[in-house]
């Protein structure tokens, strides 16, 4: 829990610093929120926990929240439609059935959404916010992979596929299904160069995207494709200007079906660290009006395995007395309260066996009428004898200052 709270604290601090407001959505949501709009794939829907809610004899089917974005979108258009844009964040649990029993069925997410703006800078801000969070958590060498759902969808519409076929192939492509991509290229030999460049070649620059745009526009006369490529290039250009390195990898999405624009994923230390993207069609599908949005989520459970520097830096002090009298016990409580108000962690000795977890031991060696204290630094140094709470604080502050200057 200490590690969990550290990650949560870092994420909340970053979000608040960027002007986001915290929200919390219900654990139970109506199933139709995820099914009536086609927002979740059949594979995802097969893994939700769903049951009938008989409250009020409605017989309405509900689910344990399988995703954080859709409930956040509902919360927005039901309660905050006048706010444009709304910058929201949350730390919440989501649920997914896992039949092997080897993985957790309850997972935690750190998520952020910007709702009400279609500007490419929104997507850039979300990428930079996520990278700032991962950086402050001490995760090094984070890689950013970029894809674009709008580009993929525009290309699929040009291949003469039915909407159902387009949806199925869209998901298979984002899941990295090379067989599906090979079949698509083989079935369209006149588009081989364009499709191979789109799905098989990975680039690391705006120049790669500009070349891709020229090739695709020669192969497909589609205004939606042109607009999507221009959006893709604008976002990549801004990230480059900010010094953010990235890899253009169209098949790295692994996303929800509701993404419509840029898709970004974060990788590091052999793990996928989360990601997100633009979902301009989601809120209209939910009945909330034509409102664009974008967001991301970081899997808190996965970050737990990567974060190492999470220990609390506040000095901990064990307060004990050599006397068992009521006045001595009262003095222990009073001194501990002074220490806590000064920002230290102060515990009373309740027969602790292991004292090495504490930086300091404060022994009260006198009654309240004639207080005397022995302050021992377990990190080294000679014990210090003092006669007042003020002297205790001064000794602690001097030791902290010395430690800070040496480090």
C-alpha positions as CSV (number, residue, x, y, z in Angstrom):
1,X,0.0,0.0,0.0
2,X,2.9,2.4,0.6
3,X,4.1,1.8,-2.9
4,X,0.5,2.1,-4.3
5,X,0.0,5.4,-2.5
6,X,3.3,6.7,-3.7
7,X,2.3,6.1,-7.3
8,X,-1.1,7.6,-6.7
9,X,0.5,10.6,-5.0
10,X,2.9,11.3,-7.9
11,X,0.1,10.9,-10.5
12,X,-2.3,13.2,-8.6
13,X,0.4,15.8,-8.1
14,X,1.3,15.8,-11.8
15,X,-2.4,16.1,-12.9
16,X,-3.2,18.8,-10.4
17,X,-0.1,20.7,-11.6
18,X,-1.5,20.6,-15.1
19,X,-4.9,21.9,-14.0
20,X,-6.9,18.6,-14.0
21,X,-9.7,18.0,-11.5
22,X,-10.2,14.6,-9.8
23,X,-13.4,12.6,-10.4
24,X,-14.7,9.2,-9.2
25,X,-17.3,7.1,-11.0
26,X,-19.5,4.3,-9.8
27,X,-18.1,0.8,-9.6
28,X,-21.4,-0.5,-11.0
29,X,-22.6,0.8,-14.4
30,X,-25.4,-0.2,-16.6
31,X,-24.4,-2.7,-19.3
32,X,-26.1,-0.8,-22.1
33,X,-23.5,1.9,-21.6
34,X,-20.9,-0.5,-23.0
35,X,-23.1,-2.4,-25.5
36,X,-25.6,-0.2,-27.1
37,X,-23.0,1.9,-28.8
38,X,-20.6,-0.8,-29.8
39,X,-17.9,0.8,-27.7
40,X,-16.4,-2.4,-26.5
41,X,-15.3,-5.3,-28.7
42,X,-17.1,-8.7,-28.4
43,X,-13.9,-10.1,-26.9
44,X,-13.9,-7.5,-24.1
45,X,-17.7,-7.9,-23.5
46,X,-17.1,-11.6,-23.0
47,X,-15.0,-10.8,-20.0
48,X,-17.2,-8.3,-18.1
49,X,-18.9,-9.2,-14.8
50,X,-22.5,-8.7,-15.6
51,X,-25.7,-9.5,-13.6
52,X,-29.3,-8.4,-13.0
53,X,-30.0,-5.5,-10.6
54,X,-33.3,-6.2,-9.0
55,X,-33.5,-3.0,-7.1
56,X,-36.9,-1.4,-7.7
57,X,-37.9,-4.5,-9.7
58,X,-36.3,-3.0,-12.8
59,X,-34.4,-6.1,-13.9
60,X,-31.7,-3.8,-15.4
61,X,-28.5,-5.5,-16.3
62,X,-25.4,-4.0,-14.7
63,X,-21.6,-4.6,-14.9
64,X,-18.6,-4.1,-12.7
65,X,-16.8,-1.2,-14.4
66,X,-14.6,-2.8,-17.1
67,X,-13.1,0.5,-18.3
68,X,-12.5,4.0,-16.9
69,X,-13.0,6.2,-20.0
70,X,-16.6,5.3,-20.7
71,X,-17.9,6.1,-17.2
72,X,-15.8,9.3,-17.2
73,X,-17.5,10.3,-20.5
74,X,-20.9,9.6,-19.0
75,X,-20.1,11.6,-15.9
76,X,-19.1,14.5,-18.1
77,X,-22.2,14.8,-20.3
78,X,-24.6,14.2,-17.4
79,X,-22.9,16.7,-15.0
80,X,-20.4,19.0,-16.7
81,X,-21.6,19.7,-20.3
82,X,-21.0,23.4,-19.8
83,X,-17.3,23.0,-19.1
84,X,-15.2,23.2,-22.3
85,X,-12.7,21.7,-22.1
86,X,-13.0,19.6,-19.0
87,X,-9.6,18.2,-17.7
88,X,-10.4,15.2,-15.5
89,X,-8.4,12.5,-13.8
90,X,-9.1,9.5,-11.7
91,X,-7.5,6.6,-9.8
92,X,-10.0,3.7,-10.0
93,X,-10.3,-0.1,-10.2
94,X,-11.7,-1.9,-13.2
95,X,-12.8,-5.5,-13.5
96,X,-12.2,-8.2,-16.1
97,X,-12.9,-11.9,-16.0
98,X,-9.7,-14.0,-16.2
99,X,-10.4,-17.7,-16.5
100,X,-6.9,-19.0,-15.8
101,X,-6.7,-17.5,-12.3
102,X,-3.1,-16.5,-13.0
103,X,-3.9,-12.8,-13.4
104,X,-5.8,-10.3,-11.3
105,X,-9.5,-9.8,-12.1
106,X,-9.4,-6.4,-10.4
107,X,-6.9,-3.9,-11.7
108,X,-6.2,-0.3,-10.9
109,X,-5.8,2.5,-13.4
110,X,-4.5,6.1,-13.2
111,X,-6.4,7.8,-16.0
112,X,-6.7,11.4,-17.4
113,X,-9.2,12.8,-20.0
114,X,-9.6,16.1,-21.8
115,X,-13.2,16.4,-23.0
116,X,-14.5,19.2,-25.2
117,X,-11.5,20.1,-27.4
118,X,-10.4,18.7,-30.8
119,X,-7.1,20.5,-30.9
120,X,-4.0,18.3,-31.6
121,X,-2.3,20.1,-28.7
122,X,-4.7,18.2,-26.4
123,X,-3.2,14.9,-27.5
124,X,0.3,16.3,-27.1
125,X,-0.5,17.5,-23.6
126,X,-1.7,14.1,-22.6
127,X,1.4,12.4,-23.9
128,X,3.6,14.8,-22.0
129,X,1.6,14.5,-18.8
130,X,2.0,10.7,-18.9
131,X,5.7,11.0,-19.6
132,X,6.1,13.4,-16.7
133,X,4.3,11.0,-14.4
134,X,6.5,8.0,-15.5
135,X,9.6,10.2,-15.2
136,X,8.8,11.3,-11.7
137,X,8.2,7.7,-10.7
138,X,11.8,7.0,-11.8
139,X,11.0,4.8,-14.8
140,X,13.8,5.3,-17.3
141,X,13.9,4.9,-21.1
142,X,10.2,5.1,-21.8
143,X,9.4,4.6,-25.5
144,X,6.4,6.2,-27.2
145,X,4.7,4.4,-30.0
146,X,2.2,6.3,-32.2
147,X,-0.6,5.0,-34.4
148,X,-3.7,6.6,-35.8
149,X,-7.1,5.0,-35.8
150,X,-8.5,7.5,-38.3
151,X,-5.8,6.6,-40.9
152,X,-6.5,2.9,-40.5
153,X,-10.3,3.3,-40.7
154,X,-10.0,5.5,-43.8
155,X,-7.9,2.9,-45.6
156,X,-10.2,0.0,-44.6
157,X,-13.2,1.9,-46.0
158,X,-11.4,2.1,-49.4
159,X,-11.0,-1.7,-49.6
160,X,-14.7,-2.5,-50.2
161,X,-15.3,-4.2,-46.9
162,X,-18.5,-4.3,-45.0
163,X,-18.7,-2.3,-41.7
164,X,-18.5,-5.6,-39.7
165,X,-15.5,-6.7,-41.7
166,X,-13.8,-3.3,-41.2
167,X,-14.4,-3.5,-37.4
168,X,-13.0,-7.0,-37.2
169,X,-10.0,-6.2,-39.3
170,X,-9.4,-2.9,-37.4
171,X,-9.1,-4.8,-34.1
172,X,-6.9,-7.6,-35.6
173,X,-4.5,-5.0,-37.1
174,X,-4.2,-3.1,-33.8
175,X,-3.5,-6.5,-32.0
176,X,-0.6,-7.0,-34.4
177,X,-2.2,-9.8,-36.4
178,X,0.4,-10.2,-39.2
179,X,-1.6,-12.8,-40.9
180,X,-4.6,-10.5,-41.3
181,X,-2.3,-7.8,-42.7
182,X,-0.6,-10.1,-45.2
183,X,-4.0,-11.3,-46.5
184,X,-5.1,-7.7,-46.9
185,X,-2.0,-6.8,-48.9
186,X,-2.3,-10.0,-51.0
187,X,-5.9,-9.2,-51.8
188,X,-5.0,-5.7,-53.1
189,X,-1.9,-6.1,-55.2
190,X,-2.4,-2.6,-56.8
191,X,-2.1,-1.1,-53.3
192,X,0.8,-3.3,-52.1
193,X,3.3,-0.5,-51.8
194,X,1.0,1.8,-49.9
195,X,-0.3,-0.9,-47.5
196,X,3.2,-2.3,-46.9
197,X,4.5,1.2,-46.1
198,X,1.6,1.8,-43.7
199,X,1.6,-1.5,-41.8
200,X,5.1,-2.9,-42.1
201,X,7.5,0.1,-42.0
202,X,8.2,1.8,-38.7
203,X,9.4,5.4,-38.7
204,X,10.8,7.8,-36.1
205,X,10.3,11.2,-37.7
206,X,7.8,13.6,-39.1
207,X,9.5,13.0,-42.5
208,X,8.4,9.4,-42.4
209,X,4.8,10.5,-41.9
210,X,5.0,13.1,-44.7
211,X,6.3,10.4,-47.1
212,X,3.5,8.1,-45.9
213,X,1.0,10.8,-46.6
214,X,2.1,11.3,-50.2
215,X,2.1,7.6,-50.9
216,X,-1.4,7.1,-49.4
217,X,-2.9,10.0,-51.2
218,X,-1.7,8.6,-54.5
219,X,-3.4,5.3,-53.7
220,X,-6.6,6.5,-52.0
221,X,-8.7,9.5,-53.0
222,X,-10.2,9.9,-49.6
223,X,-10.6,13.3,-47.9
224,X,-10.9,11.6,-44.5
225,X,-7.5,10.0,-45.0
226,X,-5.9,13.3,-45.9
227,X,-7.4,15.0,-42.7
228,X,-6.3,12.1,-40.5
229,X,-2.7,12.2,-41.9
230,X,-2.5,15.9,-41.4
231,X,-3.7,15.5,-37.8
232,X,-1.1,12.7,-37.3
233,X,1.7,14.9,-38.7
234,X,0.7,17.9,-36.6
235,X,0.8,15.9,-33.4
236,X,4.1,14.3,-34.3
237,X,5.6,17.6,-35.3
238,X,4.8,19.2,-31.9
239,X,6.2,16.2,-30.0
240,X,9.4,16.5,-32.0
241,X,9.6,20.2,-31.2
242,X,9.3,19.3,-27.5
243,X,12.1,16.8,-27.8
244,X,9.9,13.8,-27.4
245,X,11.2,10.8,-29.3
246,X,8.7,8.4,-30.7
247,X,8.2,5.4,-33.1
248,X,5.5,5.4,-35.7
249,X,4.0,1.9,-35.4
250,X,0.5,1.6,-36.9
251,X,0.0,-1.9,-35.5
252,X,0.9,-1.0,-31.9
253,X,-2.5,0.3,-30.9
254,X,-4.1,-2.6,-29.0
255,X,-6.9,-0.2,-28.2
256,X,-10.6,0.0,-27.6
257,X,-12.9,0.1,-30.6
258,X,-14.0,3.6,-29.8
259,X,-10.7,5.3,-30.7
260,X,-11.0,7.6,-33.8
261,X,-7.7,9.5,-34.0
262,X,-4.2,9.4,-32.6
263,X,-3.3,6.3,-30.5
264,X,-0.2,6.5,-28.2
265,X,1.4,3.7,-26.2
266,X,4.2,3.7,-23.6
267,X,6.7,1.0,-23.2
268,X,9.6,0.6,-20.8
269,X,11.7,-2.0,-19.0
270,X,10.1,-4.8,-21.1
271,X,6.6,-3.8,-20.1
272,X,3.7,-1.9,-21.7
273,X,3.2,1.0,-19.4
274,X,-0.2,2.1,-20.7
275,X,-1.5,4.5,-23.3
276,X,-4.5,6.2,-24.8
277,X,-5.8,8.1,-27.7
278,X,-8.6,10.2,-29.2
279,X,-12.2,9.1,-29.1
280,X,-14.3,11.9,-30.8
281,X,-17.2,9.5,-31.5
282,X,-17.7,8.1,-28.1
283,X,-19.7,10.8,-26.4
284,X,-22.0,11.2,-29.4
285,X,-22.6,7.4,-29.4
286,X,-23.5,7.6,-25.7
287,X,-26.1,10.3,-26.5
288,X,-24.1,13.2,-25.0
289,X,-23.8,15.4,-28.1
290,X,-21.0,16.0,-30.6
291,X,-18.2,16.4,-28.1
292,X,-14.6,15.5,-28.9
293,X,-12.3,13.9,-26.3
294,X,-9.0,12.3,-25.7
295,X,-7.4,10.5,-22.7
296,X,-5.0,7.8,-21.4
297,X,-4.6,5.3,-18.6
298,X,-1.6,3.9,-16.8
299,X,-1.9,0.5,-15.2
300,X,-1.1,1.1,-11.5
301,X,-0.7,-2.6,-10.8
302,X,2.0,-2.9,-13.5
303,X,3.8,0.2,-12.3
304,X,4.0,-1.3,-8.8
305,X,6.6,-3.8,-10.1
306,X,8.8,-1.1,-11.7
307,X,8.9,1.6,-9.0
308,X,11.7,1.2,-6.5
309,X,12.2,4.6,-4.9
310,X,8.9,4.8,-3.1
311,X,9.9,4.8,0.6
312,X,8.7,7.7,2.7
313,X,11.5,10.3,3.2
314,X,10.0,11.6,6.5
315,X,12.0,10.8,9.6
316,X,10.3,8.3,11.9
317,X,10.7,8.6,15.6
318,X,9.9,6.0,18.3
319,X,9.0,7.7,21.6
320,X,9.4,5.7,24.8
321,X,9.6,6.4,28.5
322,X,11.6,4.8,31.3
323,X,8.8,5.4,33.7
324,X,5.4,3.8,33.9
325,X,3.7,6.7,35.7
326,X,0.7,8.5,34.4
327,X,2.6,11.8,34.2
328,X,5.4,10.1,32.1
329,X,2.8,8.6,29.8
330,X,1.1,12.0,29.4
331,X,4.5,13.5,28.5
332,X,5.0,10.8,25.8
333,X,1.7,11.7,24.1
334,X,2.5,15.5,24.4
335,X,6.0,15.2,22.9
336,X,4.7,12.8,20.1
337,X,2.0,15.4,19.2
338,X,4.7,18.2,19.0
339,X,6.8,16.0,16.6
340,X,3.8,15.2,14.4
341,X,2.8,18.8,14.1
342,X,6.4,19.5,13.0
343,X,6.0,17.0,10.2
344,X,7.7,13.9,11.7
345,X,6.3,10.4,12.0
346,X,6.1,9.8,15.8
347,X,5.0,6.5,17.4
348,X,4.6,5.6,21.0
349,X,6.5,2.5,22.0
350,X,3.9,-0.2,22.6
351,X,6.4,-3.0,23.3
352,X,8.0,-2.9,19.8
353,X,10.4,-5.8,19.2
354,X,12.0,-4.4,16.1
355,X,13.2,-0.8,16.4
356,X,15.5,-0.7,13.5
357,X,12.7,0.6,11.3
358,X,13.0,3.9,13.1
359,X,15.5,6.6,12.3
360,X,15.3,8.0,15.8
361,X,14.7,6.7,19.3
362,X,13.5,9.4,21.8
363,X,13.7,8.2,25.4
364,X,12.0,10.2,28.1
365,X,14.2,10.0,31.2
366,X,12.4,12.4,33.5
367,X,9.0,13.2,34.9
368,X,6.9,16.0,33.4
369,X,8.0,18.3,36.2
370,X,11.7,17.8,35.3
371,X,11.8,16.5,31.7
372,X,14.9,15.0,30.3
373,X,15.3,13.4,26.9
374,X,17.8,11.2,25.2
375,X,17.7,11.4,21.3
376,X,19.5,8.6,19.5
377,X,20.1,8.7,15.8
378,X,20.1,5.1,14.6
379,X,21.7,6.1,11.3
380,X,24.9,7.0,13.3
381,X,26.0,9.8,15.5
382,X,26.2,10.3,19.3
383,X,23.1,10.4,21.4
384,X,22.0,13.9,22.3
385,X,20.6,14.9,25.7
386,X,18.1,17.7,25.7
387,X,15.6,19.2,28.2
388,X,12.7,20.5,26.1
389,X,10.5,19.9,23.0
390,X,12.1,22.9,21.3
391,X,15.6,21.4,21.8
392,X,14.4,18.1,20.4
393,X,13.1,19.8,17.2
394,X,16.3,21.8,16.9
395,X,18.5,18.7,17.1
396,X,16.3,16.9,14.5
397,X,16.4,19.8,12.1
398,X,20.2,20.1,12.4
399,X,20.6,16.4,11.7
400,X,18.2,16.6,8.7
401,X,20.1,19.7,7.3
402,X,23.4,17.9,7.7
403,X,22.1,14.8,5.9
404,X,20.7,16.9,3.1
405,X,23.9,18.8,2.5
406,X,26.0,15.7,2.5
407,X,23.8,13.9,0.0
